Amino acid sequence: MDFRRSRTIVPVLEHLEEAGSTNDVLVGRASDLPDLSVVVTGNQTGGRGRLGRVWVSPPGKALAISILIKPIGLPPQSFGWFPLLAGLAMSRAVAQFVPGRVAVKWPNDVHIDGAKVSGTLAELLPDLSGIVIGAGLNLTLTRDELPTETSTSLLVAGAADIDPDAVLAAYLTAFTTLYREFITAGGDPVASTIHDAVVEGCETVGRSVRVELPDGDDLLGTAIGIDDDGRLIVRSDVGITAVAAGDVTHLRY
């Protein structure tokens, strides 16, 4: 796979036959690469997800994609929007290939009709000069190959003629467009309209949720919005809580 279409969108795109973690590869090379450099593989053997989870799939049936961004001049408080921006970009890309409803579960898991097809992990570079945003996307896994009962793939969700280059190009196009709009607005999520777009594309807002907080406590309530820092706003019996990090479960009652 030469990813000919995708290579026209970003300044550097390196396709690896195999990688332990595309994030690790890009972090290690970041100082020598420009903004919006990309590493991609169809065989990631040591991928990581949020909250220490492992992302592994059979070779050739998923994409692991990492994008390096170097948002020079942006205030640090704006950095929290990049994972949400990536989730929104992936949802817009996936929606081009499947008939089902595509939405983001806060902060950046992408669902098709409620089943997870993609997850994202953002990592700050050690010297704070930039961020690497990794995404895993299930392409052609069959139902028996999916890691959980609540997972899906483009194939299972009804996509036809799955071309990895076309899928990657759709993601990179959406990501670079949103990223440049955000940069142009000086990292202001409201002025760039990123805030409204993320809220509109997030299926968590308006839902009853259980949030497992980093300290191990559970927060039960209703997700009522996303604030200007990208935090999920939850209304519960104890009042209004802004959640910066946590594992969200959508409740059905």
Secondary structure, DSSP 8 states (H G I E B T S, - for coil): ---HHHHTTSSEEEEES-BS-HHHHHHHHGGGS-TTEEEEES-BSSEE-GGG-EE---TTSEEEEEEEE--TT--GGGGGHHHHHHHHHHHHHHTTT-SS-EEEETTTEEEETTEEEEEEEEEE-TTSS-EEEEEEEE-S--GGGSSSTTB--TTTTT--S--HHHHHHHHHHHHHHHHHHHHHTTT-TTTTSHHHHHHHTBSSTTSEEEEE-TTS-EEEEEEEEE-TTS-EEEEETTEEEEESS-EEEE---
